């Protein structure tokens, strides 16, 4: 039995409809993928901005924490005297937050961490201490000040007797004017 002209026309129309629907579906999928990519890109951009804002806030907080600490260094240890006149000291291995000298004339490198200190800060501090040790005949100590410390940071510091970890905290006082 051979197809009738009406059957062939209906068959061609059906195939054209199927192809058209498949093309529309492909376009819809492409638009969905493009929208998903744009949404993902927007989310990434938003996260990057939030991260940049958080870093800016953390740096500002770190700066203010250092400034307050410099004004009250005796609270950390009696007899500490800051050596670099209110500025961070740059050395080959990086930027030391505070360099001080203690009552025994030992150099003391003080590093601030906003938030929780990880083990990397210990190797950073050891680098600073090692560099200072080259040009100094006396001992060099290190102190890391942070809100908290990871277990790995604590374990790393325990291997170096001349490194101390200190947690910072805040207390407020209010005066009526």
N, CA and C atoms as a LAMMPS dump frame, in Angstrom:
ITEM: TIMESTEP
0
ITEM: NUMBER OF ATOMS
531
ITEM: BOX BOUNDS ff ff ff
-5.0000000000000000e+02 5.0000000000000000e+02
-5.0000000000000000e+02 5.0000000000000000e+02
-5.0000000000000000e+02 5.0000000000000000e+02
ITEM: ATOMS id mol type element x y z
1 1 1 N 0.826 -1.153 0
2 1 2 C 0 0 0
3 1 3 C 0.887 1.239 0
4 2 1 N 0.707 2.126 -0.899
5 2 2 C 1.518 3.324 -0.975
6 2 3 C 0.82 4.454 -0.261
7 3 1 N 1.63 5.36 0.305
8 3 2 C 1.033 6.452 1.066
9 3 3 C 0.223 7.373 0.155
10 4 1 N -0.816 7.886 0.723
11 4 2 C -1.647 8.835 -0.01
12 4 3 C -1.028 10.208 0.107
13 5 1 N -1.343 11.093 -0.814
14 5 2 C -0.79 12.44 -0.721
15 5 3 C -1.177 13.122 0.587
16 6 1 N -2.407 12.844 1.079
17 6 2 C -2.809 13.459 2.343
18 6 3 C -1.999 12.908 3.507
19 7 1 N -1.713 11.603 3.479
20 7 2 C -0.92 10.971 4.533
21 7 3 C 0.498 11.493 4.535
22 8 1 N 1.08 11.685 3.356
23 8 2 C 2.437 12.189 3.247
24 8 3 C 2.491 13.618 3.774
25 9 1 N 1.51 14.42 3.43
26 9 2 C 1.474 15.81 3.892
27 9 3 C 1.354 15.857 5.414
28 10 1 N 0.469 14.972 5.949
29 10 2 C 0.313 14.932 7.412
30 10 3 C 1.608 14.484 8.079
31 11 1 N 2.28 13.512 7.5
32 11 2 C 3.524 13.002 8.04
33 11 3 C 4.605 14.091 8.007
34 12 1 N 4.703 14.799 6.891
35 12 2 C 5.676 15.889 6.781
36 12 3 C 5.381 16.987 7.788
37 13 1 N 4.086 17.303 7.947
38 13 2 C 3.688 18.333 8.919
39 13 3 C 4.038 17.888 10.34
40 14 1 N 3.823 16.608 10.642
41 14 2 C 4.132 16.081 11.973
42 14 3 C 5.646 16.174 12.242
43 15 1 N 6.452 15.784 11.232
44 15 2 C 7.897 15.865 11.391
45 15 3 C 8.354 17.313 11.549
46 16 1 N 7.731 18.212 10.813
47 16 2 C 8.085 19.631 10.927
48 16 3 C 7.758 20.125 12.339
49 17 1 N 6.614 19.683 12.885
50 17 2 C 6.22 20.073 14.242
51 17 3 C 7.211 19.512 15.262
52 18 1 N 7.592 18.236 15.063
53 18 2 C 8.558 17.605 15.99
54 18 3 C 9.879 18.356 15.951
55 19 1 N 10.367 18.675 14.721
56 19 2 C 11.628 19.405 14.597
57 19 3 C 11.519 20.793 15.227
58 20 1 N 10.394 21.456 15.013
59 20 2 C 10.185 22.794 15.568
60 20 3 C 10.195 22.749 17.09
61 21 1 N 9.479 21.75 17.656
62 21 2 C 9.439 21.61 19.119
63 21 3 C 10.837 21.281 19.665
64 22 1 N 11.581 20.416 18.964
65 22 2 C 12.936 20.072 19.399
66 22 3 C 13.827 21.308 19.355
67 23 1 N 13.687 22.111 18.309
68 23 2 C 14.469 23.35 18.194
69 23 3 C 14.116 24.315 19.324
70 24 1 N 12.829 24.455 19.618
71 24 2 C 12.398 25.324 20.722
72 24 3 C 12.948 24.822 22.048
73 25 1 N 12.936 23.497 22.222
74 25 2 C 13.459 22.914 23.458
75 25 3 C 14.955 23.194 23.586
76 26 1 N 15.7 23.033 22.46
77 26 2 C 17.13 23.316 22.476
78 26 3 C 17.39 24.777 22.822
79 27 1 N 16.595 25.678 22.253
80 27 2 C 16.741 27.108 22.546
81 27 3 C 16.438 27.383 24.013
82 28 1 N 15.397 26.739 24.541
83 28 2 C 15.034 26.925 25.945
84 28 3 C 16.148 26.418 26.858
85 29 1 N 16.73 25.278 26.503
86 29 2 C 17.836 24.73 27.292
87 29 3 C 19.032 25.675 27.24
88 30 1 N 19.342 26.185 26.043
89 30 2 C 20.463 27.116 25.896
90 30 3 C 20.225 28.375 26.729
91 31 1 N 18.995 28.894 26.69
92 31 2 C 18.673 30.078 27.492
93 31 3 C 18.789 29.768 28.975
94 32 1 N 18.333 28.584 29.379
95 32 2 C 18.426 28.182 30.785
96 32 3 C 19.887 28.087 31.215
97 33 1 N 20.72 27.48 30.341
98 33 2 C 22.144 27.37 30.659
99 33 3 C 22.791 28.746 30.74
100 34 1 N 22.408 29.634 29.809
101 34 2 C 22.95 30.997 29.822
102 34 3 C 22.513 31.725 31.089
103 35 1 N 21.237 31.57 31.452
104 35 2 C 20.724 32.194 32.674
105 35 3 C 21.429 31.622 33.901
106 36 1 N 21.633 30.291 33.9
107 36 2 C 22.331 29.662 35.025
108 36 3 C 23.755 30.196 35.133
109 37 1 N 24.428 30.347 33.977
110 37 2 C 25.788 30.879 33.982
111 37 3 C 25.797 32.32 34.478
112 38 1 N 24.851 33.131 34.003
113 38 2 C 24.773 34.525 34.459
114 38 3 C 24.497 34.583 35.956
115 39 1 N 23.592 33.727 36.421
116 39 2 C 23.27 33.689 37.852
117 39 3 C 24.493 33.272 38.658
118 40 1 N 25.204 32.25 38.144
119 40 2 C 26.417 31.786 38.822
120 40 3 C 27.468 32.891 38.82
121 41 1 N 27.639 33.554 37.656
122 41 2 C 28.603 34.655 37.564
123 41 3 C 28.231 35.778 38.53
124 42 1 N 26.935 36.071 38.613
125 42 2 C 26.48 37.119 39.534
126 42 3 C 26.755 36.706 40.975
127 43 1 N 26.514 35.43 41.282
128 43 2 C 26.774 34.943 42.646
129 43 3 C 28.266 35.014 42.962
130 44 1 N 29.101 34.631 41.99
131 44 2 C 30.551 34.69 42.191
132 44 3 C 30.988 36.139 42.389
133 45 1 N 30.458 37.037 41.545
134 45 2 C 30.814 38.459 41.675
135 45 3 C 30.379 38.996 43.033
136 46 1 N 29.193 38.621 43.452
137 46 2 C 28.686 39.063 44.75
138 46 3 C 29.567 38.529 45.876
139 47 1 N 29.954 37.257 45.755
140 47 2 C 30.836 36.656 46.768
141 47 3 C 32.193 37.353 46.787
142 48 1 N 32.707 37.693 45.593
143 48 2 C 33.994 38.383 45.52
144 48 3 C 33.909 39.755 46.187
145 49 1 N 32.81 40.466 45.944
146 49 2 C 32.634 41.774 46.579
147 49 3 C 32.527 41.629 48.093
148 50 1 N 31.759 40.63 48.523
149 50 2 C 31.61 40.4 49.966
150 50 3 C 32.953 40.038 50.581
151 51 1 N 33.728 39.206 49.87
152 51 2 C 35.054 38.817 50.358
153 51 3 C 35.968 40.035 50.434
154 52 1 N 35.923 40.875 49.398
155 52 2 C 36.749 42.087 49.401
156 52 3 C 36.347 42.999 50.553
157 53 1 N 35.034 43.148 50.774
158 53 2 C 34.569 43.963 51.898
159 53 3 C 35.02 43.36 53.223
160 54 1 N 34.929 42.034 53.338
161 54 2 C 35.343 41.369 54.578
162 54 3 C 36.838 41.563 54.809
163 55 1 N 37.644 41.445 53.73
164 55 2 C 39.086 41.644 53.878
165 55 3 C 39.39 43.077 54.279
166 56 1 N 38.679 44.033 53.673
167 56 2 C 38.88 45.438 54.016
168 56 3 C 38.522 45.673 55.483
169 57 1 N 37.408 45.087 55.918
170 57 2 C 36.994 45.219 57.31
171 57 3 C 38.015 44.56 58.228
172 58 1 N 38.499 43.369 57.845
173 58 2 C 39.481 42.66 58.671
174 58 3 C 40.772 43.465 58.767
175 59 1 N 41.222 44.043 57.644
176 59 2 C 42.433 44.853 57.679
177 59 3 C 42.247 46.08 58.551
178 60 1 N 41.079 46.695 58.443
179 60 2 C 40.784 47.86 59.268
180 60 3 C 40.761 47.46 60.742
181 61 1 N 40.134 46.324 61.027
182 61 2 C 40.069 45.838 62.405
183 61 3 C 41.468 45.508 62.911
184 62 1 N 42.27 44.855 62.048
185 62 2 C 43.644 44.515 62.437
186 62 3 C 44.436 45.783 62.74
187 63 1 N 44.291 46.791 61.896
188 63 2 C 44.999 48.063 62.105
189 63 3 C 44.582 48.684 63.437
190 64 1 N 43.273 48.735 63.696
191 64 2 C 42.783 49.324 64.947
192 64 3 C 43.201 48.499 66.156
193 65 1 N 43.216 47.18 66.001
194 65 2 C 43.661 46.302 67.085
195 65 3 C 45.134 46.573 67.397
196 66 1 N 45.95 46.684 66.35
197 66 2 C 47.375 46.987 66.556
198 66 3 C 47.556 48.342 67.222
199 67 1 N 46.799 49.326 66.749
200 67 2 C 46.922 50.676 67.315
201 67 3 C 46.577 50.67 68.805
202 68 1 N 45.468 50.013 69.15
203 68 2 C 45.07 49.927 70.56
204 68 3 C 46.123 49.171 71.361
205 69 1 N 46.662 48.11 70.767
206 69 2 C 47.68 47.331 71.453
207 69 3 C 48.932 48.165 71.702
208 70 1 N 49.347 48.915 70.692
209 70 2 C 50.55 49.751 70.832
210 70 3 C 50.4 50.728 71.994
211 71 1 N 49.188 51.251 72.163
212 71 2 C 48.936 52.207 73.244
213 71 3 C 48.891 51.534 74.609
214 72 1 N 48.717 50.203 74.629
215 72 2 C 48.57 49.471 75.889
216 72 3 C 49.485 48.253 75.937
217 73 1 N 50.685 48.366 75.427
218 73 2 C 51.587 47.215 75.315
219 73 3 C 51.911 46.59 76.675
220 74 1 N 51.871 47.384 77.716
221 74 2 C 52.169 46.87 79.059
222 74 3 C 51.164 45.795 79.5
223 75 1 N 49.971 45.788 78.885
224 75 2 C 48.995 44.756 79.241
225 75 3 C 49.446 43.377 78.77
226 76 1 N 50.239 43.341 77.706
227 76 2 C 50.735 42.064 77.199
228 76 3 C 51.866 41.543 78.073
229 77 1 N 52.817 42.43 78.361
230 77 2 C 53.975 42.023 79.156
231 77 3 C 54.655 43.273 79.697
232 78 1 N 54.881 43.286 80.977
233 78 2 C 55.555 44.439 81.594
234 78 3 C 56.952 44.599 81.018
235 79 1 N 57.314 45.836 80.721
236 79 2 C 58.654 46.139 80.249
237 79 3 C 58.848 46.073 78.745
238 80 1 N 57.828 45.632 77.982
239 80 2 C 57.973 45.614 76.523
240 80 3 C 58.017 47.046 76.001
241 81 1 N 58.946 47.285 75.072
242 81 2 C 59.067 48.603 74.446
243 81 3 C 59.034 48.39 72.939
244 82 1 N 58.12 49.059 72.275
245 82 2 C 58.007 48.946 70.817
246 82 3 C 59.203 49.628 70.171
247 83 1 N 59.773 48.976 69.158
248 83 2 C 61.005 49.451 68.539
249 83 3 C 60.83 50.213 67.236
250 84 1 N 59.728 50.007 66.518
251 84 2 C 59.688 50.575 65.172
252 84 3 C 58.823 51.83 65.062
253 85 1 N 58.573 52.499 66.144
254 85 2 C 57.926 53.811 66.16
255 85 3 C 56.562 53.837 65.471
256 86 1 N 55.745 52.844 65.745
257 86 2 C 54.368 52.844 65.267
258 86 3 C 54.171 52.367 63.843
259 87 1 N 55.203 51.839 63.221
260 87 2 C 55.075 51.352 61.845
261 87 3 C 55.48 49.896 61.789
262 88 1 N 54.852 49.169 60.86
263 88 2 C 55.231 47.778 60.672
264 88 3 C 56.631 47.723 60.081
265 89 1 N 57.378 46.707 60.447
266 89 2 C 58.755 46.566 59.973
267 89 3 C 58.785 45.581 58.805
268 90 1 N 59.387 46.014 57.702
269 90 2 C 59.52 45.158 56.533
270 90 3 C 60.88 44.475 56.557
271 91 1 N 60.86 43.166 56.361
272 91 2 C 62.074 42.369 56.264
273 91 3 C 61.949 41.505 55.012
274 92 1 N 62.998 40.786 54.662
275 92 2 C 62.962 39.968 53.451
276 92 3 C 61.806 38.971 53.433
277 93 1 N 61.486 38.406 54.577
278 93 2 C 60.438 37.378 54.626
279 93 3 C 59.032 37.935 54.807
280 94 1 N 58.883 39.253 54.872
281 94 2 C 57.538 39.809 54.962
282 94 3 C 57.443 41.065 55.804
283 95 1 N 56.252 41.259 56.361
284 95 2 C 55.927 42.473 57.097
285 95 3 C 55.568 42.092 58.531
286 96 1 N 56.462 42.427 59.446
287 96 2 C 56.201 42.159 60.867
288 96 3 C 55.232 43.203 61.398
289 97 1 N 54.258 42.769 62.161
290 97 2 C 53.308 43.726 62.706
291 97 3 C 53.954 44.631 63.741
292 98 1 N 54.588 44.029 64.733
293 98 2 C 55.231 44.836 65.779
294 98 3 C 56.554 44.181 66.161
295 99 1 N 57.571 45.007 66.29
296 99 2 C 58.858 44.556 66.804
297 99 3 C 59.084 45.296 68.115
298 100 1 N 59.348 44.532 69.164
299 100 2 C 59.549 45.132 70.487
300 100 3 C 60.808 44.541 71.105
301 101 1 N 61.166 45.085 72.244
302 101 2 C 62.29 44.547 73.02
303 101 3 C 61.789 44.362 74.45
304 102 1 N 62.163 43.252 75.086
305 102 2 C 61.666 42.993 76.44
306 102 3 C 62.678 43.446 77.492
307 103 1 N 62.365 43.226 78.749
308 103 2 C 63.22 43.687 79.843
309 103 3 C 64.585 43.004 79.844
310 104 1 N 64.68 41.828 79.215
311 104 2 C 65.952 41.105 79.129
312 104 3 C 66.713 41.438 77.849
313 105 1 N 66.261 42.465 77.13
314 105 2 C 66.885 42.927 75.88
315 105 3 C 66.722 41.939 74.717
316 106 1 N 65.763 41.028 74.828
317 106 2 C 65.459 40.116 73.726
318 106 3 C 64.509 40.812 72.751
319 107 1 N 64.715 40.589 71.455
320 107 2 C 63.772 41.103 70.46
321 107 3 C 62.509 40.259 70.524
322 108 1 N 61.368 40.905 70.365
323 108 2 C 60.083 40.202 70.403
324 108 3 C 59.293 40.592 69.156
325 109 1 N 59.005 39.603 68.315
326 109 2 C 58.185 39.805 67.122
327 109 3 C 56.752 39.483 67.523
328 110 1 N 55.839 40.427 67.283
329 110 2 C 54.441 40.239 67.665
330 110 3 C 53.587 40.28 66.404
331 111 1 N 52.825 39.211 66.198
332 111 2 C 51.943 39.11 65.036
333 111 3 C 50.488 39.085 65.49
334 112 1 N 49.653 39.844 64.794
335 112 2 C 48.221 39.881 65.075
336 112 3 C 47.473 39.104 64.019
337 113 1 N 46.513 38.329 64.447
338 113 2 C 45.625 37.627 63.529
339 113 3 C 44.201 37.993 63.931
340 114 1 N 43.447 38.516 62.976
341 114 2 C 42.043 38.806 63.226
342 114 3 C 41.307 37.48 63.089
343 115 1 N 40.656 37.057 64.123
344 115 2 C 39.948 35.779 64.067
345 115 3 C 40.82 34.65 64.567
346 116 1 N 40.725 33.508 63.88
347 116 2 C 41.423 32.302 64.304
348 116 3 C 42.746 32.152 63.557
349 117 1 N 43.81 31.931 64.298
350 117 2 C 45.141 31.742 63.707
351 117 3 C 45.304 30.283 63.294
352 118 1 N 45.847 30.087 62.101
353 118 2 C 46.143 28.742 61.604
354 118 3 C 47.649 28.502 61.71
355 119 1 N 48.064 27.288 61.427
356 119 2 C 49.468 26.902 61.618
357 119 3 C 50.436 27.703 60.753
358 120 1 N 49.967 28.253 59.63
359 120 2 C 50.859 29.023 58.743
360 120 3 C 51.485 30.22 59.453
361 121 1 N 50.779 30.801 60.408
362 121 2 C 51.312 31.971 61.098
363 121 3 C 52.559 31.605 61.91
364 122 1 N 52.638 30.366 62.339
365 122 2 C 53.809 29.936 63.113
366 122 3 C 55.042 29.922 62.209
367 123 1 N 54.918 29.385 61.001
368 123 2 C 56.073 29.376 60.087
369 123 3 C 56.434 30.798 59.657
370 124 1 N 55.427 31.639 59.497
371 124 2 C 55.673 33.048 59.171
372 124 3 C 56.483 33.7 60.294
373 125 1 N 56.069 33.482 61.525
374 125 2 C 56.75 34.051 62.686
375 125 3 C 58.18 33.507 62.8
376 126 1 N 58.352 32.218 62.567
377 126 2 C 59.692 31.621 62.616
378 126 3 C 60.597 32.257 61.564
379 127 1 N 60.038 32.561 60.379
380 127 2 C 60.828 33.227 59.327
381 127 3 C 61.316 34.584 59.806
382 128 1 N 60.42 35.364 60.395
383 128 2 C 60.808 36.682 60.917
384 128 3 C 61.872 36.55 62.002
385 129 1 N 61.636 35.612 62.914
386 129 2 C 62.567 35.418 64.017
387 129 3 C 63.938 34.99 63.5
388 130 1 N 63.965 34.09 62.513
389 130 2 C 65.225 33.632 61.938
390 130 3 C 65.983 34.76 61.267
391 131 1 N 65.262 35.601 60.56
392 131 2 C 65.9 36.728 59.889
393 131 3 C 66.493 37.706 60.9
394 132 1 N 65.751 37.964 61.978
395 132 2 C 66.253 38.868 63.019
396 132 3 C 67.429 38.26 63.769
397 133 1 N 67.41 36.944 63.923
398 133 2 C 68.466 36.244 64.649
399 133 3 C 69.819 36.418 63.966
400 134 1 N 69.815 36.51 62.628
401 134 2 C 71.069 36.678 61.876
402 134 3 C 71.836 37.921 62.31
403 135 1 N 71.103 39.03 62.508
404 135 2 C 71.785 40.281 62.838
405 135 3 C 71.769 40.619 64.31
406 136 1 N 71.398 39.674 65.147
407 136 2 C 71.253 39.953 66.576
408 136 3 C 72 38.894 67.378
409 137 1 N 72.753 39.334 68.362
410 137 2 C 73.488 38.377 69.19
411 137 3 C 72.631 37.784 70.295
412 138 1 N 71.555 38.48 70.656
413 138 2 C 70.706 38.012 71.744
414 138 3 C 69.553 37.157 71.235
415 139 1 N 68.725 36.707 72.168
416 139 2 C 67.593 35.861 71.793
417 139 3 C 66.495 36.652 71.062
418 140 1 N 65.708 35.921 70.3
419 140 2 C 64.548 36.487 69.611
420 140 3 C 63.349 35.631 69.991
421 141 1 N 62.291 36.289 70.432
422 141 2 C 61.055 35.599 70.819
423 141 3 C 59.943 35.99 69.859
424 142 1 N 58.88 35.214 69.869
425 142 2 C 57.723 35.528 69.047
426 142 3 C 56.44 35.366 69.827
427 143 1 N 55.49 36.249 69.555
428 143 2 C 54.167 36.166 70.181
429 143 3 C 53.123 36.327 69.084
430 144 1 N 52.169 35.41 69.049
431 144 2 C 51.033 35.523 68.132
432 144 3 C 49.811 35.862 68.976
433 145 1 N 49.125 36.92 68.579
434 145 2 C 47.911 37.336 69.272
435 145 3 C 46.743 37.124 68.318
436 146 1 N 45.76 36.341 68.737
437 146 2 C 44.596 36.04 67.9
438 146 3 C 43.373 35.83 68.783
439 147 1 N 42.215 35.859 68.146
440 147 2 C 40.984 35.586 68.891
441 147 3 C 40.961 34.128 69.336
442 148 1 N 41.483 33.225 68.442
443 148 2 C 41.533 31.803 68.762
444 148 3 C 42.627 31.156 67.915
445 149 1 N 42.912 29.879 68.178
446 149 2 C 43.965 29.155 67.472
447 149 3 C 43.458 27.779 67.085
448 150 1 N 43.825 27.318 65.884
449 150 2 C 43.486 25.951 65.497
450 150 3 C 44.391 24.992 66.265
451 151 1 N 43.976 23.739 66.327
452 151 2 C 44.781 22.722 67.011
453 151 3 C 46.151 22.59 66.342
454 152 1 N 46.196 22.712 65.018
455 152 2 C 47.48 22.613 64.3
456 152 3 C 48.39 23.784 64.64
457 153 1 N 47.834 24.971 64.8
458 153 2 C 48.649 26.141 65.172
459 153 3 C 49.233 25.936 66.564
460 154 1 N 48.417 25.441 67.473
461 154 2 C 48.884 25.192 68.843
462 154 3 C 49.991 24.143 68.831
463 155 1 N 49.786 23.054 68.084
464 155 2 C 50.794 21.991 68.014
465 155 3 C 52.095 22.511 67.407
466 156 1 N 51.99 23.322 66.35
467 156 2 C 53.202 23.873 65.71
468 156 3 C 53.963 24.779 66.669
469 157 1 N 53.235 25.563 67.446
470 157 2 C 53.905 26.495 68.368
471 157 3 C 54.602 25.754 69.509
472 158 1 N 54.092 24.599 69.875
473 158 2 C 54.68 23.857 70.982
474 158 3 C 56.072 23.32 70.655
475 159 1 N 56.4 23.234 69.369
476 159 2 C 57.725 22.752 68.961
477 159 3 C 58.791 23.832 69.078
478 160 1 N 58.362 25.088 69.252
479 160 2 C 59.313 26.197 69.337
480 160 3 C 59.087 26.896 70.683
481 161 1 N 60.005 26.689 71.604
482 161 2 C 59.824 27.193 72.967
483 161 3 C 59.784 28.717 73.052
484 162 1 N 60.36 29.397 72.071
485 162 2 C 60.414 30.861 72.133
486 162 3 C 59.195 31.523 71.481
487 163 1 N 58.152 30.735 71.204
488 163 2 C 56.911 31.29 70.649
489 163 3 C 55.787 31.116 71.662
490 164 1 N 55.054 32.2 71.868
491 164 2 C 53.895 32.17 72.764
492 164 3 C 52.642 32.507 71.969
493 165 1 N 51.54 31.904 72.354
494 165 2 C 50.243 32.227 71.766
495 165 3 C 49.407 32.939 72.814
496 166 1 N 48.774 34.033 72.418
497 166 2 C 47.918 34.794 73.344
498 166 3 C 46.594 35.096 72.665
499 167 1 N 45.507 34.907 73.393
500 167 2 C 44.18 35.256 72.88
501 167 3 C 43.841 36.68 73.291
502 168 1 N 43.239 37.412 72.361
503 168 2 C 42.783 38.753 72.717
504 168 3 C 41.296 38.715 73.052
505 169 1 N 40.897 39.69 73.808
506 169 2 C 39.499 39.855 74.172
507 169 3 C 39.24 41.333 74.39
508 170 1 N 37.999 41.67 74.595
509 170 2 C 37.63 43.067 74.768
510 170 3 C 36.816 43.242 76.032
511 171 1 N 36.995 44.396 76.635
512 171 2 C 36.094 44.794 77.712
513 171 3 C 35.835 46.282 77.504
514 172 1 N 34.634 46.692 77.769
515 172 2 C 34.255 48.074 77.558
516 172 3 C 34.016 48.754 78.887
517 173 1 N 34.291 50.02 78.931
518 173 2 C 33.909 50.83 80.089
519 173 3 C 33.192 52.045 79.533
520 174 1 N 32.231 52.536 80.273
521 174 2 C 31.431 53.659 79.813
522 174 3 C 31.435 54.742 80.88
523 175 1 N 31.677 55.956 80.436
524 175 2 C 31.669 57.094 81.334
525 175 3 C 30.502 57.987 80.98
526 176 1 N 29.759 58.349 81.984
527 176 2 C 28.647 59.257 81.758
528 176 3 C 29.203 60.668 81.586
529 177 1 N 28.73 61.369 80.625
530 177 2 C 29.226 62.708 80.317
531 177 3 C 28.233 63.75 80.812
